[in-house]
Amino acid sequence: MSMPFQWPAAYVAAIQPPAEPPERPLWFVFRDCELLVAAAPAAVALPHCNHPKNLGMMLERTLYLGVLGGQHCFSAEAAAEAAAPQGWAWQGLRALFGALDDAQFALAGRALQIVDWDRTHQYCGACGKATEASTSERSRQCPGCGRVAYPRLSPAVMGLVRRERELLLARSPRFPQGMYSALAGFVEPGETLEQCLEREIHEEVGIRVRKARYFASQPWPFPHSLMIAFSAEYDSGDLRADGAEIEDVQWFDVGNLPRMPARISIARRLIDAAIGEMLAK
């Protein structure tokens, strides 16, 4: 089974930076969803400096992330109109998959979510007072009503349905031309993951499944999801695309598959693992 990224033992998450400013920490600086990296033709790299102001950048906010491979790490947000310093460029996070090493890419995803959460929770959603950052956990608390806000996470279930040598793959209208993938949807209040899986598949393509089996999970910072992947077996029903979320759905023989998702996604790992198991039989 192909497994998702696992945090290396060398990464230690933390909230508070050391008392003494660390020497040349690693910076994950974002402008909206774009990350600051070394510009071509240089190899993709993140800033290592005492502070991005040394590169001529003014920041909206900075947050400490912890230590990765012995290096202290910070996330930061630049203004929406900020130009990249000379020798640097803004790059979308998806485009950096495979260019940054796995650990840095994973931490970049965490950094992006933390920066976005901090920006959108400066004020209490209940009473409107300015919130204060906790020194003991990743949260912001309202000094007025006491409401505590934690980083938001939206769980989504993905399901790959099998039928003998066939895989059920579907197309969303927003997919690139010719691409098909496994089905997925967000968990609703009061649902178990298994109930979500069964409901989403029935709503989107009209069939029932059985024998759901957990595969793996993947943080997905676009913007705040946790993808939880399952495989399942076909049980009953006839295929019909719902016409909204799904524009086409088909059974594909394992030896004749369409264009599939990029390797950055857990969908691709789920499909590749299923292919390996089916061809091994």
C-alpha positions as CSV (number, residue, x, y, z in Angstrom):
1,M,0.0,0.0,0.0
2,S,1.3,3.4,-0.9
3,M,1.3,5.5,2.2
4,P,1.0,9.3,2.6
5,F,3.6,11.7,3.9
6,Q,4.6,11.1,7.5
7,W,6.1,13.9,9.6
8,P,9.8,13.1,10.2
9,A,10.9,12.6,13.8
10,A,13.1,15.7,13.3
11,Y,10.0,18.0,13.3
12,V,8.8,19.3,16.6
13,A,5.7,21.6,16.5
14,A,5.7,24.6,18.9
15,I,3.8,27.8,19.6
16,Q,6.3,30.0,21.3
17,P,9.7,30.9,19.7
18,P,12.9,30.6,21.8
19,A,13.7,33.5,24.1
20,E,16.8,34.3,22.1
21,P,16.1,35.0,18.4
22,P,17.3,32.0,16.5
23,E,20.1,32.4,13.9
24,R,18.9,32.2,10.3
25,P,15.6,30.4,10.8
26,L,13.5,29.0,7.9
27,W,10.7,31.3,6.7
28,F,7.5,30.4,5.0
29,V,6.3,33.7,3.7
30,F,2.9,33.9,2.0
31,R,1.2,36.5,-0.2
32,D,-2.4,35.2,-0.1
33,C,-1.8,31.5,-1.2
34,E,1.6,32.1,-2.8
35,L,4.9,31.1,-1.2
36,L,8.1,33.1,-1.4
37,V,10.9,31.0,-3.0
38,A,14.1,31.6,-4.8
39,A,13.5,32.7,-8.4
40,A,14.6,30.7,-11.4
41,P,17.2,29.7,-12.6
42,A,18.2,29.1,-8.9
43,A,17.0,25.9,-7.3
44,V,13.7,26.2,-5.4
45,A,14.6,27.2,-1.8
46,L,13.0,29.1,1.1
47,P,14.4,32.2,2.8
48,H,17.0,31.5,5.5
49,C,17.5,34.8,7.3
50,N,17.1,36.5,10.6
51,H,14.0,38.2,9.4
52,P,12.4,38.8,5.9
53,K,12.8,42.6,6.5
54,N,16.5,41.9,5.7
55,L,15.2,41.1,2.2
56,G,13.3,44.4,2.1
57,M,9.9,42.9,3.1
58,M,7.4,44.3,5.5
59,L,5.1,41.6,7.0
60,E,1.5,41.7,8.2
61,R,2.0,38.9,10.8
62,T,4.5,36.2,11.9
63,L,3.8,33.0,13.7
64,Y,6.3,30.4,15.1
65,L,5.9,26.8,13.7
66,G,8.6,24.9,15.6
67,V,11.8,23.1,14.6
68,L,12.4,21.1,11.4
69,G,15.7,19.3,11.0
70,G,17.3,21.5,13.7
71,Q,16.1,24.7,12.1
72,H,13.6,27.0,13.8
73,C,10.7,27.8,11.4
74,F,8.3,30.7,11.1
75,S,5.2,31.4,8.9
76,A,4.5,34.9,7.8
77,E,2.1,36.9,5.7
78,A,3.0,39.7,3.3
79,A,0.6,42.4,2.1
80,A,-1.6,41.4,-0.8
81,E,0.2,43.9,-3.1
82,A,3.7,43.0,-2.0
83,A,6.3,42.5,-4.7
84,A,8.8,39.7,-4.4
85,P,12.4,41.0,-3.5
86,Q,15.0,40.7,-6.2
87,G,16.1,37.1,-6.7
88,W,12.8,35.8,-5.2
89,A,9.4,34.9,-6.7
90,W,5.8,34.1,-5.5
91,Q,4.8,30.5,-6.4
92,G,1.5,28.7,-5.8
93,L,1.9,25.9,-3.3
94,R,0.6,23.2,-5.6
95,A,3.2,24.0,-8.2
96,L,5.9,23.4,-5.6
97,F,5.1,19.8,-5.0
98,G,8.2,17.8,-5.8
99,A,10.3,20.9,-6.0
100,L,10.5,21.4,-2.2
101,D,11.5,18.4,-0.2
102,D,8.5,16.5,1.4
103,A,9.0,17.8,4.9
104,Q,9.3,21.4,3.8
105,F,6.2,21.0,1.5
106,A,4.2,19.5,4.3
107,L,5.2,22.3,6.7
108,A,4.4,24.9,4.1
109,G,0.8,23.5,4.0
110,R,0.5,23.8,7.7
111,A,2.0,27.3,7.6
112,L,-0.5,28.5,5.0
113,Q,-3.4,27.3,7.1
114,I,-2.1,28.8,10.3
115,V,-1.5,32.2,8.7
116,D,-5.0,32.2,7.1
117,W,-6.6,31.2,10.4
118,D,-4.8,33.9,12.4
119,R,-5.7,36.6,9.9
120,T,-9.4,35.6,9.9
121,H,-9.7,35.4,13.7
122,Q,-8.4,38.7,14.9
123,Y,-11.9,39.5,16.2
124,C,-14.4,37.5,18.1
125,G,-17.1,36.0,16.0
126,A,-19.6,36.3,18.9
127,C,-19.1,39.8,20.4
128,G,-16.6,41.5,18.0
129,K,-13.9,42.3,20.5
130,A,-10.2,41.9,19.4
131,T,-8.9,38.4,20.3
132,E,-5.6,37.5,21.9
133,A,-3.2,34.7,21.0
134,S,-2.7,32.0,23.5
135,T,0.8,31.3,24.8
136,S,0.2,27.6,25.5
137,E,-1.7,26.3,22.5
138,R,-2.6,27.3,18.9
139,S,-5.7,29.3,19.7
140,R,-7.0,32.9,20.0
141,Q,-9.3,33.9,22.9
142,C,-11.7,36.7,23.3
143,P,-11.0,38.7,26.6
144,G,-14.6,39.9,26.6
145,C,-16.8,36.8,26.3
146,G,-14.1,34.1,26.7
147,R,-14.8,32.4,23.3
148,V,-11.8,30.4,22.1
149,A,-11.1,29.9,18.4
150,Y,-8.9,27.1,17.1
151,P,-7.6,26.5,13.6
152,R,-10.5,25.3,11.5
153,L,-10.4,21.9,9.8
154,S,-13.0,20.5,7.5
155,P,-13.0,16.6,7.2
156,A,-13.8,15.2,3.8
157,V,-14.2,11.6,2.9
158,M,-12.9,10.1,-0.3
159,G,-14.1,6.7,-1.6
160,L,-12.7,4.5,-4.4
161,V,-15.3,1.8,-5.3
162,R,-14.2,-1.5,-6.8
163,R,-16.1,-4.1,-8.8
164,E,-14.0,-7.2,-9.7
165,R,-11.3,-5.7,-12.1
166,E,-13.0,-2.4,-12.4
167,L,-12.7,1.0,-10.6
168,L,-15.4,3.6,-10.3
169,L,-14.1,7.0,-11.4
170,A,-15.9,10.2,-11.9
171,R,-15.5,13.6,-13.5
172,S,-16.3,16.9,-11.8
173,P,-17.0,19.9,-14.2
174,R,-14.0,21.7,-12.6
175,F,-11.5,18.9,-13.4
176,P,-8.8,19.3,-16.1
177,Q,-9.8,17.9,-19.5
178,G,-10.1,14.1,-19.5
179,M,-9.3,13.6,-15.8
180,Y,-11.3,11.3,-13.6
181,S,-10.9,10.6,-9.9
182,A,-12.4,8.9,-6.8
183,L,-15.5,10.4,-5.3
184,A,-15.3,12.7,-2.3
185,G,-17.4,15.0,-0.1
186,F,-17.4,16.8,3.2
187,V,-18.6,15.2,6.4
188,E,-21.9,16.7,7.7
189,P,-22.7,17.3,11.4
190,G,-23.7,14.1,13.2
191,E,-22.2,11.8,10.6
192,T,-19.6,9.1,11.0
193,L,-17.0,8.8,8.3
194,E,-18.6,5.6,7.0
195,Q,-22.0,7.2,6.8
196,C,-20.6,10.1,4.9
197,L,-18.9,7.7,2.4
198,E,-22.2,5.9,1.8
199,R,-24.3,9.0,1.5
200,E,-21.9,10.9,-0.9
201,I,-21.5,8.0,-3.2
202,H,-25.3,7.4,-3.4
203,E,-26.1,11.1,-3.8
204,E,-23.5,11.7,-6.5
205,V,-23.7,8.5,-8.6
206,G,-26.7,6.5,-7.4
207,I,-25.1,3.2,-6.1
208,R,-24.7,1.5,-2.7
209,V,-21.4,0.2,-1.4
210,R,-20.3,-2.2,1.3
211,K,-17.1,-3.2,3.1
212,A,-15.6,0.2,3.5
213,R,-11.9,0.0,4.4
214,Y,-9.8,2.9,5.6
215,F,-6.7,3.6,3.5
216,A,-5.0,6.8,4.8
217,S,-5.5,10.5,5.4
218,Q,-3.9,13.7,4.0
219,P,-3.9,17.3,5.2
220,W,-5.1,19.3,2.3
221,P,-4.4,23.0,2.7
222,F,-6.7,24.2,-0.2
223,P,-7.8,25.7,2.0
224,H,-8.5,23.8,5.3
225,S,-9.4,20.2,4.6
226,L,-8.4,16.8,6.0
227,M,-8.9,14.1,3.3
228,I,-9.8,10.7,4.7
229,A,-9.6,8.0,2.1
230,F,-11.4,4.7,1.9
231,S,-11.8,1.8,-0.5
232,A,-15.2,0.1,-0.8
233,E,-16.9,-2.6,-2.8
234,Y,-19.9,-2.2,-5.1
235,D,-23.1,-3.5,-3.6
236,S,-26.1,-2.5,-5.7
237,G,-27.7,0.2,-8.0
238,D,-27.2,1.7,-11.4
239,L,-24.8,4.5,-12.2
240,R,-26.2,8.0,-12.8
241,A,-24.2,11.2,-12.5
242,D,-26.0,13.8,-10.4
243,G,-25.3,16.5,-13.1
244,A,-24.1,19.0,-10.5
245,E,-21.0,17.7,-8.6
246,I,-20.5,14.9,-11.2
247,E,-20.8,15.3,-14.9
248,D,-19.7,11.8,-15.9
249,V,-19.1,8.5,-14.0
250,Q,-17.9,5.2,-15.4
251,W,-16.5,1.8,-14.5
252,F,-12.9,1.5,-15.8
253,D,-11.0,-1.7,-16.3
254,V,-7.8,-1.6,-14.3
255,G,-5.9,-2.1,-17.5
256,N,-7.6,0.8,-19.3
257,L,-7.7,3.8,-17.0
258,P,-8.3,7.5,-18.0
259,R,-6.1,10.5,-17.0
260,M,-5.8,10.4,-13.3
261,P,-5.1,13.0,-10.5
262,A,-1.6,14.4,-9.9
263,R,0.7,12.5,-7.5
264,I,0.4,15.3,-5.0
265,S,-3.1,14.0,-4.0
266,I,-4.2,11.2,-1.8
267,A,-6.7,10.3,-4.6
268,R,-3.8,9.2,-6.9
269,R,-2.2,7.2,-4.1
270,L,-5.5,5.5,-3.4
271,I,-6.0,4.6,-7.1
272,D,-2.4,3.4,-7.5
273,A,-2.7,1.2,-4.4
274,A,-5.9,-0.3,-5.7
275,I,-4.3,-1.0,-9.1
276,G,-1.4,-2.7,-7.4
277,E,-3.6,-4.9,-5.4
278,M,-5.9,-5.9,-8.3
279,L,-3.0,-6.7,-10.7
280,A,-1.3,-8.8,-8.0
281,K,-4.3,-11.1,-7.8
